[in-house]
Amino acid sequence: GVLFVAMGKAHYFEGALASAASFRRRSPDLAIALWTSKNYLETARQRKYNNKMPLLDHVLELPAEVVGESLQTVARKGLLKRRPFAAKLYGIAHSPFECTLYMDTDTTACGNMTNALELLTRVDIV
């Protein structure tokens, strides 16, 4: 299935939903999952595709400690940066799918992605 991880600012969450809609449109048979923070769970579960079917097949809550670690700021060369990698790594490691196509929240499916998942049956990372 296709996996997204979105937390923090609302535009990441809305981006994940828009990206999921593009995958649903291009590959309607692929399952789609979203790991997100508690504040976005209900909205994600209620979102529909074409006002009919749920947009997401799986809506999963990121543990508070993963969200907290991801939002900590760290000093690097005098700059403060967020570390969203903990949430992404957690989401991938705990994917509900046997074969997972992880996508960032700013991606758009331009074609059917079923072949990409079939490729994952032969290799680990695409």
C-alpha positions as CSV (number, residue, x, y, z in Angstrom):
1,G,0.0,0.0,0.0
2,V,0.9,3.7,-0.1
3,L,2.0,5.2,3.2
4,F,2.1,8.9,4.3
5,V,3.2,10.4,7.6
6,A,2.0,13.9,8.5
7,M,2.1,15.9,11.7
8,G,3.0,19.3,12.9
9,K,1.8,22.2,10.7
10,A,-1.6,21.9,9.1
11,H,-0.2,22.3,5.5
12,Y,1.7,18.9,5.9
13,F,-1.5,17.2,6.9
14,E,-3.6,18.8,4.1
15,G,-0.8,18.0,1.7
16,A,-0.9,14.4,2.7
17,L,-4.7,14.3,2.0
18,A,-4.3,15.9,-1.4
19,S,-1.5,13.5,-2.3
20,A,-3.6,10.6,-1.1
21,A,-6.5,11.8,-3.3
22,S,-4.1,11.8,-6.3
23,F,-3.1,8.2,-5.6
24,R,-6.8,7.2,-5.1
25,R,-7.6,8.8,-8.4
26,R,-4.8,7.1,-10.3
27,S,-4.6,3.8,-8.5
28,P,-8.0,3.1,-6.9
29,D,-7.2,-0.4,-5.9
30,L,-4.2,0.5,-3.8
31,A,-4.7,0.7,-0.1
32,I,-3.6,4.1,1.5
33,A,-2.5,4.6,5.1
34,L,-1.7,7.7,7.1
35,W,0.3,7.9,10.3
36,T,-0.6,11.2,12.0
37,S,-0.7,13.0,15.3
38,K,-3.8,12.9,17.6
39,N,-5.1,16.3,16.6
40,Y,-5.6,15.2,13.0
41,L,-7.1,11.7,13.5
42,E,-10.8,12.5,13.4
43,T,-10.5,14.7,10.3
44,A,-8.5,12.1,8.5
45,R,-10.9,9.3,9.3
46,Q,-13.9,11.4,8.0
47,R,-12.3,12.5,4.8
48,K,-14.1,11.0,1.7
49,Y,-13.0,10.5,-1.9
50,N,-15.6,11.7,-4.4
51,N,-18.0,12.1,-1.4
52,K,-18.5,8.4,-1.4
53,M,-15.7,6.2,-0.1
54,P,-13.1,6.9,2.6
55,L,-10.0,8.5,1.3
56,L,-7.8,6.5,3.6
57,D,-7.9,2.8,4.4
58,H,-5.9,3.1,7.5
59,V,-5.6,6.1,9.8
60,L,-3.0,5.5,12.6
61,E,-2.0,7.6,15.5
62,L,1.7,8.3,16.0
63,P,2.8,7.8,19.6
64,A,3.2,11.0,21.7
65,E,6.9,10.2,22.2
66,V,7.5,9.9,18.5
67,V,5.7,13.2,17.8
68,G,7.6,14.9,20.6
69,E,11.0,13.7,19.4
70,S,10.1,14.8,15.8
71,L,9.2,18.3,16.9
72,Q,12.2,18.9,19.1
73,T,14.5,21.6,17.7
74,V,18.2,20.9,17.5
75,A,21.0,23.4,17.0
76,R,23.1,22.8,13.9
77,K,25.6,25.4,12.7
78,G,23.7,28.1,14.6
79,L,20.4,27.2,13.0
80,L,17.4,25.6,14.7
81,K,15.9,22.8,12.7
82,R,13.0,20.4,13.3
83,R,13.6,16.7,13.1
84,P,10.7,15.1,11.4
85,F,12.6,11.9,10.6
86,A,11.6,10.1,13.8
87,A,8.0,10.1,12.8
88,K,8.8,9.0,9.2
89,L,11.0,6.2,10.3
90,Y,8.4,5.0,12.9
91,G,5.6,5.1,10.2
92,I,7.7,3.1,7.8
93,A,8.8,0.6,10.4
94,H,5.2,0.1,11.5
95,S,3.5,0.1,8.1
96,P,0.3,-1.9,8.0
97,F,1.3,-3.2,4.6
98,E,3.6,-6.1,3.5
99,C,4.9,-4.0,0.7
100,T,5.0,-0.2,1.4
101,L,5.4,2.7,-1.0
102,Y,6.3,5.6,1.3
103,M,5.5,9.0,-0.1
104,D,6.2,12.5,1.2
105,T,3.2,14.8,1.7
106,D,4.0,16.9,-1.3
107,T,3.9,14.2,-4.0
108,T,1.3,13.8,-6.7
109,A,0.6,10.5,-8.5
110,C,0.8,11.1,-12.3
111,G,-0.1,7.6,-13.3
112,N,-1.0,4.2,-11.9
113,M,1.4,3.2,-9.1
114,T,0.5,-0.5,-9.0
115,N,3.7,-1.4,-10.9
116,A,5.8,0.3,-8.3
117,L,4.4,-1.9,-5.6
118,E,4.9,-5.0,-7.7
119,L,8.5,-4.0,-8.0
120,L,8.8,-4.1,-4.2
121,T,8.1,-7.8,-4.3
122,R,11.5,-8.2,-5.9
123,V,13.6,-5.5,-4.3
124,D,13.5,-3.8,-0.8
125,I,13.8,-0.2,-1.8
126,V,12.7,1.7,-4.9
